[in-house]
Amino acid sequence: MPSALPDGEPVPDDGALPPQALAGAADRPLGFYLHVPYCATRCGYCDFNTYTATELRGTGGVLASRDNYAATLTEEIRLARKVLGDDPRPVSTVFVGGGTPTLLAAADLVRALAAIRDEFGLAPDAEVTTEANPESVDPSYLAALRAGGFNRISFGMQSAKQHVLRVLDRTHTPGRPERCVAEAHAAGFAHVNLDLIYGTPGESDDDWRSSLDAALGAGPDHVSAYALIVEEGTGLARRIRRGEIPATDDDVHADRYLMAEETLSAAGFEWYEVSNWARSDAGRCQHNELYWRGADWWGAGPGAHSHVGGVRWWNVKHPGAYAAALAAGRSPGAGRELLSDEDRRVERILLELRLRGGVPLALLREAGLAASRRALADGLLETGPYEEGRAALTLRGRLLADAVVRDLVD
């Protein structure tokens, strides 16, 4: 089941932000994340805030229905306009995630995007992305998205091997994600991502190599590759605990990551974040870069998180409770926190170190600087950027990114 929300102070009923949150806003980009919490089935490894029809039955009534979900999202987008007041920024990125956004009708996704355009305006070069399950789209669906203003799409491929997909409880058939890339290109999408997962129990080196080759053969301009994380409370965690399948292995994860880097770089892709590679700067996911650089975004939908000017808040998780709050004219926010300068410093190090350009050494305290010198000597940080005042990970450093970060934030 979905993980729990953090603790925090109450969100005002009208969603109002402290005055300082919008100070200097004109110098920061503004993005929107729209969360679609519906899935046809629950994947065994997933602890995202998502719900199947069976899980929702009897717990939210019509308010939890996906049939009127676009209208509910529109209500929160209108609330965002009220809360942000006369903030003049057009929206620079929109990302629709889930769940499975493409379980909604294409017209519903277009309707939600139109609400953002109507309330805020979109920057002329705005990136507009949706995630998609390969089995939930067809050429006409993709054409409708493109005509409605979407210009980037991300397909969940995970693996090219059927036995790996079965362990993950993925429902699509091998080969379908690759065909989706061709259909997206035919519909006019210039930017297409494929998501891959490595380290699934039972996956071999050859399986992973086949997945990488299949992804590259499809012709996307972006690939994301993530190590499988077994979250407590998921079906996969229960199967491992019962001994039905072996536990994941950190050494295997490292080997698979090195295979990904070698294969993708040989095909002309460059890493720009530890788990993300693009053929060009234009192919990078601008919305995720907005997160990693601590800009402003409004997250609409059940359980969605937002951040504006050092204020972070999160919505109630259940679709029924979310819709009920908006129907009553209240913010669906469940809690929030005001980030201190120290919080924001630490978060910058945590996030920006994962980027190719690294993090400014000026953000590090004395202990962190000493740790950075040790990391440099150990080959975990690049020499050139370090001499220019930045801590940037080497390939070996990427394999140990979490440990490097822990040392640098001291």
C-alpha positions, 0 to 999 in steps of 0.5 A: 500500500502507499507509504505514509505522509510526513508530519507537518503543521496544518495547511490553512483552509484557503491554502494561503502561503506565508508572504515570504514564499513569493519573495523573488518568485520572478527569478524562479521557474514555476512548474505543475505536477498533476497526479493521477492516482488510478491504476488497472492493477497494482505492481508488486514493487509499487508504494506510490499513492495509487489505487485500483478500482477494487481498492477504491470501491466503497471508500469514496463513492462518486468523489473518487471516480476517475470519470470526473477527475479532470474537473476535480484537478481543475478545481485545485488549479483554480485554487493555485491561482488564488493562492499565488495571487498576481504572481506573473510567471507563466508555467514552464513545465507540466508533468502528469504522473501516477499511477497511470495517467493514460487510464483517463481519456486523452480529452481529460488530460488535455482539459487539465492542461487547458486549465493551467494554460487558462489560469497561468499561461504557458511559457512559449517553450513549455515542456508538457509531459505525461507518463503512459502505460504502453498498453493504455495508449494507441495512435489515436490517443497519442495524436489527441494528446499531441494536438492538445499541447503535450510535447513529451511522453514517458513510457514505462518499459521496465524490461524487455524480458517477460519473466522479469515483467512477471516478477514486477507484476507489469501487465504490458507485453514485451515489444509494446513499449518499443512500438509506442515510441514509433507511434509517439514519433508518428503523432509528432512527439519530439521527446520520448523517454523509456523508463527501465528498472534493473536488479529485479530478482531473477534478471540476468546480465543478458536480460538487462543487456537485452532490455538496454538494446531493445530500448535503444533500438526503439529510438527514444531521445531519453532513457531513465534507468533505476535500481529496483528498490524493495519498499516495505509493505509491497507485494514484492517485499512480502514475496522476498520475505517468504523466500519465494524469490531472492533479495536484490543485491547491491553488487548486482545493481552496481554492475547493471549501472555500469552496463547501462552507462557503457551501453547508453554512452556508446549510443550517443547518450550522456548522463545528466543526472545519476539515473537519467541519460539524454541524446542532447540537452533538448532531450533532458527532462526540464521538469525533473531538473526543476525539482533537482534545482529547488525551483517552485512547483505546484503538485495537484492531486491526492498525495501530491507534494508542492514547493514554493519559496521554501514552503513545502506542503502535501495533499491528503492521500485518498482520492475521495478525501481530496475531492471532498475538500475541494468540493467544500471549498477547502485546500486539500493540503494535509500538512506543510513545513517551512524550510529553514536556510539550513534545510534548503542548504542540505537539500541543495547538496542532496539533489544537485550532487546527483547532477552532472554539473555537481554542487558548489563547494561554497555550500559545504561546511568545514566537515563537508569540505574535508569529506570532499577532499577525501572523496576527490582523493578516492576518485569519487569526485572529478578533478576539473570541476573541483578546481573550479569550485564544484563537487561533481561525481565521477562514474565511481562516485555515481555508484556511491552517490548516497554515501558521498552525499551523507559525508558532504552534508556534515 
